[in-house]
């Protein structure tokens, strides 16, 4: 499992958190209970299996919701 942190453009409302969390959790390969979107820091954090999913797939899904991804980090 890899740990990902995705820095987003400033989130404007708490419903943004739910939309992004649901989108990330929908991917096969994401550890569902690890998904956390932090409102104050505008970051999404989650663990994922990089053999099933790439960080770019998640970035595209977040962008498709209308949120700008500033940068991502995978460890």
C-alpha positions as a LaTeX table, in Angstrom:
\begin{tabular}{lrrr}
\hline
Residue & $x$ (\AA) & $y$ (\AA) & $z$ (\AA) \\
\hline
Unk1 & 0.00 & 0.00 & 0.00 \\
Unk2 & 1.13 & 3.51 & $-0.82$ \\
Unk3 & 0.13 & 6.64 & 1.08 \\
Unk4 & $-1.07$ & 9.58 & $-1.00$ \\
Unk5 & $-1.58$ & 13.23 & $-0.17$ \\
Unk6 & $-3.35$ & 15.38 & $-2.74$ \\
Unk7 & $-3.16$ & 19.16 & $-2.27$ \\
Unk8 & $-6.33$ & 20.80 & $-3.57$ \\
Unk9 & $-7.28$ & 24.35 & $-4.37$ \\
Unk10 & $-9.02$ & 25.88 & $-1.35$ \\
Unk11 & $-12.17$ & 23.99 & $-0.39$ \\
Unk12 & $-15.14$ & 26.31 & 0.08 \\
Unk13 & $-17.69$ & 24.21 & 1.96 \\
Unk14 & $-18.06$ & 21.03 & 4.01 \\
Unk15 & $-20.06$ & 19.34 & 1.25 \\
Unk16 & $-16.89$ & 19.45 & $-0.87$ \\
Unk17 & $-15.35$ & 17.01 & 1.59 \\
Unk18 & $-18.12$ & 14.47 & 1.13 \\
Unk19 & $-18.02$ & 14.70 & $-2.68$ \\
Unk20 & $-14.26$ & 14.16 & $-2.81$ \\
Unk21 & $-14.25$ & 11.39 & $-0.18$ \\
Unk22 & $-16.97$ & 9.49 & $-2.04$ \\
Unk23 & $-15.13$ & 9.82 & $-5.35$ \\
Unk24 & $-11.86$ & 8.53 & $-3.90$ \\
Unk25 & $-13.58$ & 5.69 & $-2.02$ \\
Unk26 & $-15.27$ & 4.54 & $-5.25$ \\
Unk27 & $-11.97$ & 3.27 & $-6.68$ \\
Unk28 & $-11.02$ & $-0.37$ & $-6.43$ \\
Unk29 & $-7.62$ & $-0.35$ & $-4.77$ \\
Unk30 & $-8.31$ & 2.46 & $-2.28$ \\
Unk31 & $-8.39$ & 1.45 & 1.38 \\
Unk32 & $-11.83$ & 2.93 & 2.17 \\
Unk33 & $-11.27$ & 3.60 & 5.87 \\
Unk34 & $-8.07$ & 5.55 & 5.15 \\
Unk35 & $-9.75$ & 8.29 & 3.09 \\
Unk36 & $-9.72$ & 11.67 & 4.81 \\
Unk37 & $-10.29$ & 15.10 & 3.30 \\
Unk38 & $-9.08$ & 17.91 & 5.54 \\
Unk39 & $-11.09$ & 21.09 & 5.11 \\
Unk40 & $-8.66$ & 23.54 & 6.77 \\
Unk41 & $-5.59$ & 22.39 & 4.85 \\
Unk42 & $-7.44$ & 21.45 & 1.62 \\
Unk43 & $-5.76$ & 18.05 & 1.45 \\
Unk44 & $-7.05$ & 14.58 & 0.62 \\
Unk45 & $-5.17$ & 11.68 & 2.20 \\
Unk46 & $-5.64$ & 7.99 & 1.50 \\
Unk47 & $-3.88$ & 4.65 & 1.14 \\
Unk48 & $-4.06$ & 2.78 & $-2.16$ \\
Unk49 & $-2.70$ & $-0.22$ & $-4.02$ \\
Unk50 & $-0.54$ & 1.16 & $-6.82$ \\
Unk51 & $-0.86$ & $-2.11$ & $-8.75$ \\
Unk52 & $-4.61$ & $-1.51$ & $-9.15$ \\
Unk53 & $-4.72$ & 2.28 & $-9.38$ \\
Unk54 & $-2.53$ & 5.27 & $-10.22$ \\
Unk55 & $-2.55$ & 8.61 & $-8.46$ \\
Unk56 & $-3.35$ & 10.19 & $-11.83$ \\
Unk57 & $-6.66$ & 8.27 & $-11.93$ \\
Unk58 & $-7.66$ & 9.80 & $-8.60$ \\
Unk59 & $-6.50$ & 13.27 & $-9.67$ \\
Unk60 & $-8.65$ & 13.04 & $-12.81$ \\
Unk61 & $-11.71$ & 12.02 & $-10.78$ \\
Unk62 & $-11.24$ & 14.93 & $-8.38$ \\
Unk63 & $-10.75$ & 17.34 & $-11.30$ \\
Unk64 & $-13.91$ & 15.99 & $-12.97$ \\
Unk65 & $-15.83$ & 17.07 & $-9.85$ \\
Unk66 & $-14.62$ & 20.64 & $-10.45$ \\
Unk67 & $-11.81$ & 20.82 & $-7.89$ \\
Unk68 & $-8.30$ & 21.84 & $-8.88$ \\
Unk69 & $-5.48$ & 19.51 & $-7.86$ \\
Unk70 & $-2.37$ & 21.56 & $-7.09$ \\
Unk71 & 0.03 & 18.69 & $-6.45$ \\
Unk72 & 0.19 & 15.10 & $-5.24$ \\
Unk73 & 2.68 & 13.19 & $-3.17$ \\
Unk74 & 2.95 & 9.39 & $-2.91$ \\
Unk75 & 5.08 & 7.55 & $-0.35$ \\
\hline
\end{tabular}
